[in-house]
Amino acid sequence: MGRNLRAGRLGILSIVVLLLASCGRHREGDGPVQVRGTVTHKGTALSGGTIAFVPDAELGGSGDIATVEIKSDGSYALTLPPGWYRITVTGPPSSGVSPCYADPELCRLSREVKAGSANVHDIPLN
């Protein structure tokens, strides 16, 4: 009878461990998070243009590219899933922003979006 009792305890313990492990995968806060910041060019707010967050496949990112218009004060805000992103920026034609910032392979701007963080990502361009 001792073996049956130990086997029963082991079975219950196994179930508890599996339940705890599965709870960790669906934690609140792992969904999309708010990301905001300011884009500057040579120290001045970039008034207009577009910023794009491209999931960085080299660091495990996947999903769709997210783009948003940069406001006249240089600010932007969007909602993204947590992960690493390469960032591209295109400014208005008169802004003087280098075309290299429109290509994630050339500019190499990247940021990590974290669950449970403020996710303020200011983007200074030279």
C-alpha angles and dihedrals in degrees: 000000000000091000092053091051092050091046090051092050091047090051092050091046090051091052092049091050092049092049092050092048093051092049090060092060094060102043119156110254097041092101127087117317135202115262122189141161147130128272115214130184116204090341097310127103111261104237104209138345132101135287121200130193110209116193108246106232091189088064096041098271121148138164137065130334112253119211133182136175117255110236124233091263091055094254128132136180133187141150121250140168113253116271144086120307137186111221130218127189130193119186131199112284092256094050097085092225109160114251088230089078089065091064118068090204094056105039097039094203109160139166136181118234109210131199112239094020134109091244098204105165114181113192116209114193124194 
